[in-house]
């Protein structure tokens, strides 16, 4: 973010200096104002490109969810306007996890979903399945003040052996 601000201010400053040195009449003032604003926008764009190129310093955070249920399912979403639109489907893992106890002492379960592209299912020796969420988060490094952080997340779903069932259907139509 600071990269965008620094470059925008720098280019606006260049525009003001150019405006002050070359202005003789009112027409020069109007054009100088537009030029200064234009240079500010160009500076912000250059700062944005540089901020996206600079490497951010990221750390991996790990969170564990104790699963109560897990289901592979297709998610459907879409948008329509005046009878026209699109419908998209994508495969998801949908699960309930134990999120703790509320103020009444009752166990609270929440539903979550994970896109199958970001998840791996792994057999484990434990009786209870669990999900590990790995998420990249920005560290406290100085470079992160000037770089964009394109954080990502991925998941490992640990299930007991024998959970995945094989079902074969052949259709030669």
Rosetta blueprint (number, residue, H / E / L):
1 X L
2 X H
3 X H
4 X H
5 X H
6 X H
7 X H
8 X H
9 X H
10 X H
11 X H
12 X H
13 X H
14 X H
15 X H
16 X H
17 X H
18 X H
19 X H
20 X H
21 X H
22 X H
23 X L
24 X L
25 X L
26 X H
27 X H
28 X H
29 X H
30 X H
31 X H
32 X H
33 X H
34 X H
35 X H
36 X H
37 X H
38 X H
39 X H
40 X H
41 X H
42 X H
43 X H
44 X H
45 X H
46 X H
47 X H
48 X H
49 X H
50 X H
51 X H
52 X H
53 X H
54 X L
55 X L
56 X L
57 X L
58 X E
59 X E
60 X E
61 X E
62 X E
63 X E
64 X E
65 X E
66 X E
67 X E
68 X E
69 X E
70 X E
71 X E
72 X E
73 X E
74 X E
75 X E
76 X E
77 X E
78 X E
79 X E
80 X E
81 X E
82 X L
83 X L
84 X E
85 X E
86 X E
87 X E
88 X E
89 X E
90 X E
91 X E
92 X E
93 X E
94 X E
95 X E
96 X E
97 X E
98 X E
99 X E
100 X E
101 X E
102 X L
103 X L
104 X L
105 X L
106 X L
107 X E
108 X E
109 X E
110 X E
111 X E
112 X E
113 X E
114 X E
115 X E
116 X H
117 X H
118 X H
119 X E
120 X E
121 X E
122 X E
123 X E
124 X E
125 X L
126 X L
127 X L
128 X L
129 X L
130 X E
131 X E
132 X E
133 X E
134 X E
135 X E
136 X E
137 X E
138 X E
139 X L
140 X L
141 X L
142 X H
143 X H
144 X H
145 X H
146 X L
147 X L
148 X L
149 X L
150 X L
151 X L
152 X L
153 X E
154 X E
155 X E
156 X E
157 X E
158 X E
159 X E
160 X E
161 X L
162 X L
163 X L
164 X L
165 X L
166 X L
167 X L
168 X L
169 X L
170 X L
171 X L
172 X L
173 X L
